């Protein structure tokens, strides 16, 4: 059965989109960024896909009488790392799709 030329064009565009998206996701899995808090006393490393890979805590901030401070610092470092990962994810996905060149902005769905 012969395909309609428009259907063939759409299928080619979809295949190209899927390849670009797969490549972007692979790059994000390999990318690593860091969030920190307390002037670097707490550092969190995270992949572009949002997977936490390391948490480093300066022993000087591990005061057993002030556990809340340490908890707040860890949360702040994780939030910063997640924000960076989200920005990188949006940038990579938008640049790998035709929507980015059209100025279309996608919500954070990946």
Secondary structure, DSSP 8 states (H G I E B T S, - for coil): ----HHHHHHHHHHHHHHHHHHHHHHHHHH-EEEEEETTTTEEEEEETTS-EEEEEE-GGG--TT-HHHHHHHHHHHHHHHHHHHHHHHHHHHHHTSHHHHTT----S--
